[in-house]
Amino acid sequence: DFEEKYAYVQIAEENLNDPDCPDPGLVSSAGIPPALTVAGREMVEHLSKLRLQAVDRTRAYFLNVMKQLRRPKTHVRMIQSHALLKYEYLVDFLLVASPTVHAEIRDVYVESMSKTLYTLFRTYHKQLLLLDMRLATRVDLIAVEEAALRDAFSTKVNMRK
């Protein structure tokens, strides 16, 4: 796991005596913590770059999904189940790796869903109002007299009138 490796490489000498240390048994045989070795410092740099790259790609992915949510006639449930729930561990990663990006993604999601739900309910309300409209009253004419539909020269009813 990336986070475990990142935490291990950052173990410093003061953390070795700490009872909350991730795993003091993994320290090298010389008793030097990984953060104080040349390889450890180099590894911290590489892991930091990889972590930033992963945060950037995750942010781009989620912003792209939010853009899809904003499109009209989008099947929101499908996007939530196939694009968001499928990668929920990435949200947890963002919370640990970059809380500011996590907050940004959360705010964009809340804004997108509020607009989407508002539009859906507004459309639903309009359709309900159409169903509630009064189409005919007691005084409205529903049927037409056959005499008005008869042709002057024939006894047959002409339905084209």
C-alpha positions in Angstrom: 0.0 0.0 0.0 1.3 3.4 -1.0 0.4 5.1 2.3 2.1 2.4 4.3 5.3 2.8 2.3 5.1 6.5 2.6 4.7 6.4 6.4 7.5 3.8 6.7 10.0 5.9 4.8 9.2 8.9 6.9 10.1 7.2 10.2 12.6 9.3 12.0 14.8 8.6 15.0 12.4 10.4 17.4 9.5 8.2 16.1 11.4 4.9 16.9 10.9 5.3 20.7 7.3 6.4 20.2 4.8 3.6 21.1 2.5 4.8 18.2 5.3 4.1 15.7 3.9 2.1 12.7 6.4 -0.8 12.9 9.7 -0.2 14.7 10.7 -3.8 13.9 11.1 -2.8 10.2 14.1 -0.5 11.0 17.3 -1.6 9.4 19.8 -3.8 11.4 22.1 -0.8 11.9 19.3 0.9 13.9 19.2 3.9 11.5 15.7 5.1 10.7 14.8 5.2 7.0 14.3 9.0 6.9 18.0 9.5 7.9 19.5 7.4 5.1 20.4 8.6 1.7 18.1 6.0 0.1 15.3 6.9 2.4 15.5 10.6 1.6 15.6 9.8 -2.1 12.6 7.5 -1.7 10.7 10.3 0.2 11.2 12.6 -2.8 10.0 10.0 -5.3 7.1 9.0 -3.2 6.1 12.6 -2.7 6.2 13.2 -6.5 4.1 10.1 -7.1 1.7 11.1 -4.4 1.2 14.6 -6.0 0.8 13.0 -9.4 -1.8 10.6 -8.0 -3.7 13.5 -6.3 -3.7 15.5 -9.6 -5.0 12.6 -11.7 -7.6 11.7 -9.1 -8.8 15.3 -9.0 -9.0 15.5 -12.8 -11.0 12.2 -12.9 -13.5 13.4 -10.3 -13.9 16.8 -11.9 -14.6 15.1 -15.2 -17.3 12.9 -13.6 -18.8 16.0 -12.1 -18.9 17.6 -15.5 -20.8 14.5 -16.7 -23.3 14.9 -13.9 -24.1 18.5 -15.0 -25.1 17.4 -18.5 -28.9 17.4 -19.2 -30.6 14.0 -19.4 -27.8 12.3 -17.5 -28.6 9.0 -15.7 -27.3 10.1 -12.3 -27.7 6.8 -10.6 -25.5 5.0 -13.2 -22.7 7.6 -12.8 -22.9 7.4 -9.1 -22.7 3.6 -9.0 -20.2 3.1 -11.9 -17.9 6.1 -11.6 -18.1 7.3 -8.0 -18.9 4.3 -5.8 -16.5 2.1 -7.8 -13.6 4.5 -6.8 -14.6 5.4 -3.3 -11.1 4.4 -2.1 -9.7 7.3 -4.1 -11.8 9.7 -2.1 -10.3 8.2 1.1 -6.9 8.6 -0.5 -7.6 12.3 -1.2 -8.8 12.9 2.4 -5.4 11.6 3.6 -3.1 12.9 0.9 -4.7 16.3 0.2 -7.6 17.5 2.3 -7.9 20.7 0.3 -8.5 18.8 -2.9 -10.9 16.5 -1.1 -12.9 19.5 0.1 -12.9 21.0 -3.4 -14.2 17.7 -4.9 -16.8 17.4 -2.2 -18.0 21.0 -2.8 -18.2 20.5 -6.6 -20.1 17.3 -6.1 -22.6 19.0 -3.7 -23.1 21.9 -6.1 -23.5 19.6 -9.2 -26.0 17.3 -7.4 -28.0 20.3 -6.1 -28.3 21.8 -9.6 -29.2 18.4 -11.0 -31.8 17.6 -8.4 -33.3 21.0 -8.7 -33.7 20.6 -12.4 -35.2 17.2 -12.1 -37.7 18.3 -9.5 -38.6 21.4 -11.4 -39.3 19.2 -14.5 -41.3 16.8 -12.4 -43.3 19.6 -10.9 -44.1 21.0 -14.3 -45.3 17.6 -15.5 -47.5 17.2 -12.5 -49.1 20.6 -13.1 -49.9 19.5 -16.7 -51.7 16.5 -15.3 -53.6 18.6 -12.9 -54.9 21.0 -15.6 -58.6 21.0 -16.2 -59.1 19.9 -19.8 -62.9 20.1 -20.0 -65.7 21.5 -17.8 -69.5 21.0 -17.7 -70.1 23.7 -20.2 -67.5 22.5 -22.7 -68.7 20.7 -25.8 -67.4 17.2 -25.9 -69.5 15.7 -28.7 -70.6 17.2 -32.0 -74.1 16.8 -33.4 -74.4 14.4 -36.4 -76.4 17.0 -38.3 -73.5 19.4 -38.3 -71.3 16.6 -39.8 -73.7 15.5 -42.5 -73.2 16.6 -46.0 -75.9 18.7 -47.6 -76.3 16.4 -50.5 -75.9 13.0 -48.7 -77.2 11.2 -45.7 -73.8 9.8 -44.8 -71.7 11.4 -42.0 -68.6 13.1 -43.2 -66.0 12.8 -40.4 -63.5 15.1 -42.1 -65.5 18.2 -41.0 
